Every structure is written in structure tokens, then in C-alpha cells.
Amino acid sequence: MALHDVVTRLRKQKMEREGAAVPIELQGVSKDKIRQVLARLDLGSNVDLVDGVFALLDDQTASWFSKAPAGTKFCHGATTAHLACHIGILQRGNGKLDREGRDYWIKPLRELGGIEPILLHNGVFIHGHVVAKSPNSSYRLAEDFKAILQASDDQWPNMLADWASYDAARKRREFQAEMAKASRQLVDTGHSGLIHASIEHYAARFLPGYEVIYVDDGDGDRITYEDRGKLARAGIELRLGDAMPDVLLWNKESDRIWVIEAVTSDGEVDIHKVNQLATLAKRCGKAGLDFTTTYRTWKETAARQGAHRNVAVGSYIWIQEDPSKHFRVESFE
């Protein structure tokens, strides 16, 4: 049964049994309290974010992961789709939220470290979205932010002020980066490894003058704090609906951009991706753009292209096991 239908049935059962789909408070925190706290961060008017935080406090609803450990609750980790259904269906009795809107109901608080990215891996939640595009990439409230929500009215304003200071936010980002690095060692991320090889070996050798301004080595909130600064310096704005490449590079002298797609299962630079990113380059006033599809081995390259033959004409191919050359795709048609 689809998640939408599961949650719709759950809401109906709760309404019939308890008279309400969700309680007034979860873990001792009401939506009004959430609004008060978020208002101090200039986020109180974001109703989707308020309801998203409320969802991440839900310790009464069993996890919607089919392979979650026994006893796991919604608050222990929820995907974007889970949150979209909790907010839209369970709480509001409407349809699920558009997942593309996560930039409005996850991202603002994630940037501050109040919502942290996690991954369900082998039955355990580990820190970071360390497997790109994984359906198990999830979110939970950071414990220190949850403590602010649960604090008394005379305590939480000072706690929040300390929590929101620049130094505290910087330390949280550094800690999260360290935790994600440790998590990566627990996961066999062939795709992640190919992305980094594409940067460290391919781009370093074949793309002199280009600097990396964006790396999509995860899921969920896909533009990091550091990426945003680099993109702004290059005059590039990534919007909802834009194609997100694995790696985006920029040459300051020529004002051209270069896209790398690292392929372990799918996602080559095809004509559709070329057209999408050409629109981005034009909108941002770039002088032009180029593309490379990278693979780990000749065998994987042959298997993919023997079956699909979808690499766009005019783009390049680089193979990690044969790293000293790259190949330009030409056509005589």
C-alpha cells in the first residue's frame, strides 16, 4: 500500500478511536510553543516549518520505515515523504505536501542545526545523508534544539539566544561534518567514491582553471552552507526544479561552468540533462557549459552504454580505472 494511503487510513483510525489525529502536545511541546521559539529566529510565520517540527516530536506514532528496529517512533527519523504526509494528511487532513517544498519546511532550521540529517543503515540511524539519493535519508530534531522547545518559559529565551549565536552555529556545522565523515566509513558508497575521484583526479588533471562550487554527495537539503557561498561568488543560483548535478565547477576567467555526473547505476549526461542545465546557465548569464559523465570501470561503461547509448553528443566520458584520458562523444548524423 502506498504511503499516502497508509497515512490516510491511520488518520481515520485515530479520529475514530481518539477523536483527534494528533494530540495538542507532543513530548510536552505545543505548536504555539514551537511558533514562539521559531519567531525569535524570524521563522514563526512559516506554518509548514511549525508543523514539520511538531511532526518530528511525534513519539506516539510508530515509524513509517518498513525495516525500522522494533519500537522505533516517527521522531527517531523521518524522510521527506514521511514529513510531507504527516503534515499534509495526518495533521491537516489534506493531501501530502509537495516534496520539492522541503526547502521551506526543512531547510531553514536545518541550516541552523535544529534539524539534522540522518540515514537508516542496516537497522541503525547514522548521521548525515552519506548515500546520495537514498530512500532512507531522513531527519530528526537535534537534541539541543528539542531541549529549548521543552524548556520552561523563563528558561528557553536565554537558551535559544546562546544556541543561535554565530559561534554555536559554526561549531554545530563542524560537528555535523565530522559525524557525516565518520558515517561514510560505515557505508559502502561507490557513488560517493566516484564523485570524489572525479574531483580529485579527473577535474584536477583535465579541467585546469575550474574550481568546485557545488557537490551533490547526499540527499534532502542538497545545497550546503559552504556551497551557497561558492555559488553566489560564481553568480549562480540553484532553484527548486533545477537539475542538481553531482559536481558543478566554474572557471572564473572564462565564466564557463562544467558539469560532472558520476554514474554507478544511472544518471548519465543525456540530452534532457543538457537542456535543463543549459537553461540554468543562460538564466545565470554564464558564457557556456560543458559536461562529463564518469564511470568506475570499462565494464560498467560498456554495460550502461551497450544498453542505453544515452550520453549526449558533445559531452565527455572519463573512466576511473583508465584515468589518463577522457573521450569526447561525437556524431556524424
N, C-alpha and C positions, 0 to 999 in steps of 0.2 A: 504494500500500500504506500502511495506517495506521502511524503511528509505533510503536505498541505492537508490531505485527508485525515491523517493520523491526528493532527493538532485540532482540526475541526471537530472530530469525534471526541477528543479529550475535553475540549471546551464544553461541548454539550453534556458530557458526563458530569463534569464539575458543576455546571449550572444546575443540573437536576439533583445532584447529591448534596451540594453545599450552598447552593443559591448564589454563588459567585465563582467566576473562572479563576480569579486571583484574589488573595486576601488584601486588606488595606495596607498591611505592613509585611515586609519580608526581612528576616533577620533583625527585626526591630526598627526597620527603616521604612518610612512612608515616601510616596512620590513628592509630597510637599517638602519634606526634608531634603530630598535629592535636588529639587528646584532651588532651595535656599543655598545649598552648597555650590551648585553649578553657577548660580547667579553671581557669586563672588569671583568666578572665573570668566564672567561675561558669556556664559553658556546656558543660563537659566531659561531662555526663551526657546531653546532647541528641544521641542517636545519629543522628538524621536530619540534624542540622546537621553532624556529623562527616563523614558520608558525602556530604553536599552539598558541603562544602569539598573533599573528595577528588575529587569529580566535576569541580569547577572547576579542578583541577590537571591534568586529563586532556589531555595534549598528544600522545597516541598515537592517539586516535580522531578520525577526520575529522568536521568539523562536520555537524550534522544539519539545517542550513538548506539548502534546495534551491538557493538562489541566493547562497550564500556565495562569496566570492572563492576562487580555486584555492589550495589549501594551508592553508585555514582549519581549525583544530582545535577540538575541543569547548571547550577552555579559553578560546578567544578570545571566546566569547559563547554562552550557553545560555538558552533560555526556561524558564519554569516547567515546561512539559510535558516539555522535554528533561531537566531535572533529575529530575523525577518518574520518568521511565523509566530514566535512568541509575542512580539509587539503587535503585529497586524491582526492575527487571528485570536490567540489566547486572550490577550489583554483588551483588544478593541472590538473583536467580533466582526472584523472586516477581512479583506484579503491580505496576504502576506506583503510586506514592504518590498519594493524593488531593490534587489541586492546591490545594484550599482549606486544606490544612495548611501552605502556604507561610509562614504567619505563624510557624511553629515551625522550619522548616528553611531559611528565607532571612532573614526579618525580624530576628531577634536580632543577627546580625552585620552586616546592612545598616545598622541603626541606629547602629552604631559606626563605620561606614565601611569595614569589612573586605570587604564585598561591595558593588559599585557597579552601579547601573542603567545600561544602555546600550541603544541601538536600532540595528538593522541598517537603514540607509537608503541606497538607491542603491549597494549593494555595499560600504558602509563602516560600521563601528561608530562611532556618535557617542554622546556622554554624555547620560544622562537618558532617562526614559520620556516623551518630549515629544509623542508621539502617543497620545492616550487609547485604550485597549483595542486597541492594535496587536498583531497576532500576532508581530511582530518585536521586541517588547520583551524584553530579555534581561538577563543578569547575568554578571559576571566578578569574579575576585578583584582587589582593589586591589593595586597593585604593592608598596606599603609593607607591607601585611599579608603578602603572599606572601614578602617578604624575611625577615620574622620566622619564618615556617614553615621556611624554608630555612637559617636561621642555625644555627650550632653550639650545642651545649648550654650552653656558658659565655657565649654572647652573647645568645641570644634572650630570657631573662627581663628583662634591663635594656632591651632594645629594645622589648619589649611594654609595660613599665611606662611608658616615655616615650610610646609610641603611644596608650596608653589614657588618658592624662591628660585632664582636662577641657578644657584649652586646645587640645590637639591635636585632640580630637574636634570642638570648635567650629570650628576652622579647616578641618577636612575638610568639615564640613557647608556652610560658607560657600563653599569652593572648588567643591563639587559643585553648589551652587545657581548659581554663576556659569557653570559649564560647561554646565549644562542650559539656562540663558538663552541662551548662545551657540548651542547646538544648535538651539533653537527657531527661530532666524533662518535655519537651513538647511532647515527643513521647512515646507511649506505646511500649517499646522494650522488649517483652517477651524473645526473643532470647538473647539479651544483658544481661537481668537479670539472665538468666540461666547460661550464661558464667561466670558471676561474682560469682554466688552461687557455681559453680563448682570449682572455685579457692578458695573462702573464706571458704567453708565448706567441700567439698569433698577432694580437694588436701591437705588442712591443716590437715585433720583427717587421710586420708588413704595413703598419699604419703610423709611421713617424709623424709627429706633429699633432696627433689626436690625443685627447685626454678623455678618460671615462667620466661621464657626468650622470649616469644612471645605470643601476644594475637591478634586474628583477630576479633575485635569488630567493624568493619566498612567495607569500600569498597574503590575501587580505589587504592591509594597508601597504601598498606596493611602492610608495614614494617615501623614503626615509628623510629625516631631518637634514642629514648631510647632502643627500641627493637634491633636495629642494634648493639649497644654496647654489650648487653647481649648475643646475638647470637655469636658475634665474640669471647667473652670470653669463650663460650662453644665450640668453634671450629666448628660452624655450619654456612653454607652459604645457604640461600634460593635463588633459581634462578627462572627465568621465566620458567614456565612449572611444577615447583614443586607443589605438593598438599599443600594447605595452611590450616593447622588445626585451629580450633577455639582457642585452647590453646596448647602450647608446653612447656614442663618442662624438666629440666636437673638435673641429680644427679651428682655432682662433684666427689664424692667418687667412684661411680661405673661406671661413664661415660656412663650411660644409659639415654635415653630420654623417655618421656611419653607423649602421645597424648590424648587430650580430645576433643571430638566432642559433642557439646551441640545441641540437636535436639528438635525443636519446630514444624518443618514441614517436613524436610528431612535431610539427611546428616550423617547417622549412619556410624560407623566404619565397613565397609564391606570389602570383600576380595580385591577389587580393591584399596581401600584406604590403606589397609595394605601393598600391594605390592608397591604402589607409595612411601610410607614413608619408607619402608624397603630399597628402592633404595637410598633415601636421607641419611638414617643412615649409610649405607655401604659406600657411597661416602665420608661422613664426618668422617669415621673411628670410629663411636660410637660402644660401646660394645654390645648394643642391644636396643630394644624399646618395649614399652607396650602401650596398648590402653584402653580407657574407653569411652563409649557412655553414655551421661547423658540425662535424661528426667525430666520434671517438675512433672508429676503425674503418678500414676499407670495406670490411664485411658488412658493417651496419649501413654504410653509404650505399653499397650495391643493393642491399635488401630493400632499403627505403626507395631509392630511385628506380630500381628494377620494377617495383610495384606501382609507384606513383608518378615519377617523372615530372615533378611539380616545381622544381627550382626555377625561379624567374630568370628569363634571359637578361643578360647584362649584370647579373649578380655574380658572386664568387662562392667557391666551396673550399673549405680547409679541413684537413683530416688530422686529428691529433697524433695518430701513430705514424704519420708521414709529414712531419711539421715544417719541413724546409721549403715547401712550395704551396701555393694556392692556385686554384683553377678558375678562370673566367668562363661563364656559361654564354656561349654564342649560338646563334641560329642563322640558318641560310634560307629560312622560309620568308 
